[in-house]
Amino acid sequence: MDRHLGLSLLELLVALAIMAGLAALALPLYRGYVETAKEGALVSNIASLALFQEDHKLRRGTYLLEAASATEITAAIGWRPAASDQAAYRIADGGDGAYQVTALGNDGTSVCLRMPQRVRC
């Protein structure tokens, strides 16, 4: 009775090749989803900041057009990023009564939106 209970080397190599091919397809997709999620979090924070900007405009007649840090933004319009948010925020004049918000995450993810139109810079 000559019965083989294990896998041959060829069967093992075929299985490894299939797994490597699946990993090669899945990894870039996963990285894309992670990047999209990081950008989404920054866009959400910018949308939150925009509410404070609208309040500032209602009270003072204009948007805050220059602020180089979250500390300056907090002092001027009262918006404060969440404690867990490690991103840097900057507001610049966007011309024509608009403003531009740039958010840079500590991992290098960056989002720039021209507000209040909410279009990418």
C-alpha positions in Angstrom: 0.0 0.0 0.0 1.8 3.1 -1.3 -0.3 5.9 -0.1 1.1 9.5 0.1 -0.3 11.6 3.0 1.5 14.8 2.3 1.6 17.4 -0.5 4.1 17.2 -3.3 6.5 20.1 -3.9 4.7 21.0 -7.0 1.3 21.2 -5.3 2.8 23.4 -2.5 4.4 25.8 -5.1 1.1 26.1 -7.0 -0.7 27.0 -3.8 1.9 29.5 -2.8 1.8 31.1 -6.3 -2.0 31.5 -6.1 -1.7 33.1 -2.6 1.0 35.5 -3.8 -1.1 36.5 -6.8 -4.1 37.2 -4.6 -2.0 39.2 -2.2 -0.5 41.2 -5.1 -4.0 42.2 -6.2 -5.4 42.9 -2.7 -2.6 45.0 -1.2 -2.9 48.0 -3.5 -6.7 48.0 -3.1 -6.3 47.9 0.6 -3.8 50.8 0.6 -6.2 52.8 -1.6 -9.1 52.3 0.9 -6.9 53.3 3.8 -5.7 56.5 2.0 -9.3 57.3 1.1 -10.4 56.9 4.7 -7.6 59.2 6.0 -8.6 61.9 3.4 -12.2 61.5 4.4 -11.4 62.2 8.0 -9.6 65.4 7.0 -12.4 66.5 4.8 -14.9 65.9 7.6 -12.8 68.1 9.9 -12.6 70.8 7.3 -16.5 70.6 7.0 -16.7 71.1 10.7 -14.3 74.1 10.5 -16.6 75.5 7.8 -19.5 75.7 10.2 -17.5 77.9 12.5 -16.4 80.0 9.5 -20.0 80.6 8.5 -20.8 81.7 12.1 -17.8 84.0 11.9 -19.0 85.5 8.6 -22.5 86.0 10.0 -21.1 87.8 13.1 -18.3 89.8 11.5 -19.3 90.0 7.8 -16.2 88.1 6.5 -14.5 84.8 6.7 -11.3 84.3 8.6 -8.9 84.5 5.7 -5.5 83.9 7.3 -4.5 81.5 10.0 -1.3 79.4 10.1 -2.2 76.9 12.8 -5.1 75.2 14.7 -4.3 77.4 17.7 -4.8 80.6 15.6 -8.0 79.2 14.2 -9.3 78.3 17.6 -8.5 81.8 18.9 -10.2 83.5 16.0 -13.4 81.5 15.3 -13.6 79.0 18.2 -13.1 75.8 16.1 -10.9 73.2 17.7 -9.9 69.9 16.2 -10.6 66.7 18.1 -8.0 65.7 20.7 -7.1 62.6 18.7 -6.6 64.6 15.5 -2.9 65.1 14.9 -3.3 67.1 11.6 -2.1 70.6 11.0 -4.6 73.1 9.6 -4.0 76.3 7.7 -6.5 78.8 6.3 -5.5 81.1 3.4 -7.3 83.7 1.3 -8.9 82.0 -1.7 -9.9 85.2 -3.5 -13.4 86.3 -4.4 -14.6 86.1 -0.8 -13.6 82.5 -0.5 -11.0 80.8 1.6 -8.7 77.8 1.3 -8.2 75.2 4.0 -5.2 72.9 3.9 -5.1 69.9 6.3 -1.9 67.9 6.6 -2.0 64.7 8.6 0.9 63.5 10.6 1.3 60.5 8.2 1.7 62.8 5.2 -1.9 62.7 4.0 -2.9 66.1 2.7 -6.2 67.7 1.7 -6.8 71.2 0.3 -10.3 72.5 -0.2 -11.5 75.9 -1.5 -14.4 76.9 0.6 -17.3 77.5 0.8 -17.6 75.8 -2.6 -15.9 72.6 -1.2 -13.8 72.0 -4.3 -10.3 70.6 -4.3 -7.5 73.1 -4.7 
